[in-house]
Amino acid sequence: MFTPASDSREDAVTPYRRLGGEHLDLPPLRGEEQADIVIVGGGITGCSAALHAAEAGARVTVLEAMTIGWGASSRNSGHLPPATKHEPAEILRRYGREHGQRIIDASASGPQTLVELTQRHGIECGIAIPGILSVAHTPVALRHLEERAAYWESRGEPIEVLDRDTLAAMVGSRFYLGGVLDKRGGSINPLAYVRGLAKAAIAAGARLYEKTPANSLEREGHRWKVSTPEGVIRADRVFLCTNAHTDTLLPGLKQTVLPVRVVQLFTRPLSDNLRRSILPGREPLLDTRRVANAIRMHEDGGLHFSYGPMMRVGSAPSQAAALARVRELFPQLGEVEIAGWWAGWMGFNPDNSWQMHSPAPGLHAALGCNGRGVVLATLYGRDLARHAAGVAADDLTLPITPLKRVPFHAFSGIAVAAVRSWYRVHDAHQVRRTHALREAS
Ligand SMILES: Cc1cc2nc3c(=O)[nH]c(=O)nc-3n(C[C@H](O)[C@H](O)[C@H](O)COP(=O)(O)OP(=O)(O)OC[C@H]3O[C@@H](n4cnc5c(N)ncnc54)[C@H](O)[C@@H]3O)c2cc1C
């Protein structure tokens, strides 16, 4: 049974709302329906799967328990890194040459794939590819970024190592030791994007229902029967695209993801002077600290930054604590005001990467975003559709793997809170040490 695990503060997602437009206001499913594919979950994964499957000619129905994009898909930072959480060598080691290279290539060209997709469907979502900054808070982290840059540079890709002074001018902060600019990355308004995908899916013939939780899933002969509070739908295939909000619909799936509640904040529009100093090129920034590492500047001059995990539903960061965190990077901010905050749930797993499962004939799931999902959810949603259209499992980007339970899943909330506290202490220690070394040299 679906119970919303997230704070339902949709109106708080203000940096995205202007361009994200109105709710789609789709009706709930009432009565009986037949489909080729039922998709549970109307986030980026589900809507991308719906769009691509409908374009391929399938009869598609999407069931969303809340509203389209209500989950992580409208609550993220909107960064588009051309990468997964792992470096290329690690991906090749884990997945082997074929799948590994496909994952590397698909994610590297992922932001551009989104540009083309949004252009093709006329989705206005502020997508921009000015590059994305990865910046280092320790010498070891800087070395890793330099190795990443060397890998891509040797393949002719547009990635540049930035020394401390160049970086300071691009970021408006001398906090970092150096970094890289990967010109293939960028940012997006994810609320506008997911709603645009949903509209494109409807235009391609898919049927989408909001406020329609899938309450049960049963095998009926060779087909699947999905029941909702006021309806029933039968289909040949079911895609479960529920990520951190995965419930007990399919026994065992919920235990494969560890939901982590991450808080984001944004400021009131900054003065013109500050806008000229902080991220003037509008590149989004990811730093190498473990907690609170995504920052971007919105078009209206509001500075948007992540605060990190706060596991208790409803808990908000204090203004003072949040401002102290961001002023550590940008002391020039002065008396800036926080305009709002919101929380979203990421789905983590021990592999730190997306998983694709097919636990029964015609039943598929793609989940486990680990904080990288605007691009990857689009690609893996598309892969679900390609698989349904006849592409062999071996030819998909991710391998199809058995469900893998997160150890001690029932205690995950406590574990995440403990790990987050340890990471904060560890990050702070590393930053102090780096700054002390720099002053001594
Ligand atoms: C705070 C935060 C910051 C992030 N920042 C970034 C970033 O900058 N860049 C990036 O690439 N990624 C980022 N991510 C990750 C990205 O947002 C996700 O990977 C992506 O949105 C996952 O999409 P999804 O469709 O799989 O899941 P979701 O968007 O979470 O959608 C799942 C949907 O399933 C529905 N659902 C669940 N159970 C049922 C049921 N039984 N019946 C019907 N519906 C159901 C839920 O209501 C929900 O709408 C971030 C995530 C968070 C939370």
The ligand as a Gaussian input file, in Angstrom:
#p B3LYP/6-31G(d) Opt

LIG

0 1
 C       17.174000      16.306000      -3.128000
 C       17.533000      15.582000      -4.397000
 C       18.485000      16.141000      -5.244000
 C       18.831000      15.467000      -6.431000
 N       19.649000      16.091000      -7.318000
 C       19.894000      15.523000      -8.511000
 C       20.631000      16.218000      -9.497000
 O       21.014000      17.371000      -9.314000
 N       20.883000      15.591000     -10.678000
 C       20.432000      14.323000     -10.925000
 O       20.704000      13.780000     -12.006000
 N       19.678000      13.652000     -10.030000
 C       19.381000      14.237000      -8.845000
 N       18.586000      13.594000      -7.950000
 C       18.056000      12.271000      -8.319000
 C       16.855000      12.338000      -9.261000
 O       15.943000      13.302000      -8.812000
 C       16.195000      10.960000      -9.307000
 O       17.147000      10.023000      -9.724000
 C       15.043000      10.857000     -10.277000
 O       14.141000      11.905000     -10.121000
 C       14.341000       9.527000     -10.076000
 O       13.174000       9.530000     -10.829000
 P       12.143000       8.354000     -10.676000
 O       11.096000       8.601000     -11.659000
 O       12.846000       7.055000     -10.731000
 O       11.599000       8.466000      -9.175000
 P       10.646000       9.548000      -8.490000
 O       10.712000      10.851000      -9.163000
 O       10.926000       9.526000      -7.035000
 O        9.194000       8.993000      -8.779000
 C        8.658000       7.848000      -8.178000
 C        7.143000       8.021000      -8.185000
 O        6.538000       6.767000      -7.882000
 C        5.302000       7.061000      -7.263000
 N        4.834000       5.827000      -6.611000
 C        5.452000       5.095000      -5.670000
 N        4.717000       3.993000      -5.353000
 C        3.604000       4.052000      -6.110000
 C        2.451000       3.220000      -6.238000
 N        2.290000       2.107000      -5.529000
 N        1.493000       3.576000      -7.124000
 C        1.629000       4.687000      -7.890000
 N        2.695000       5.520000      -7.779000
 C        3.668000       5.206000      -6.921000
 C        5.632000       8.208000      -6.319000
 O        4.490000       8.935000      -5.952000
 C        6.632000       9.015000      -7.150000
 O        6.023000      10.112000      -7.811000
 C       18.244000      14.208000      -6.743000
 C       17.279000      13.664000      -5.888000
 C       16.920000      14.337000      -4.725000
 C       15.886000      13.735000      -3.831000

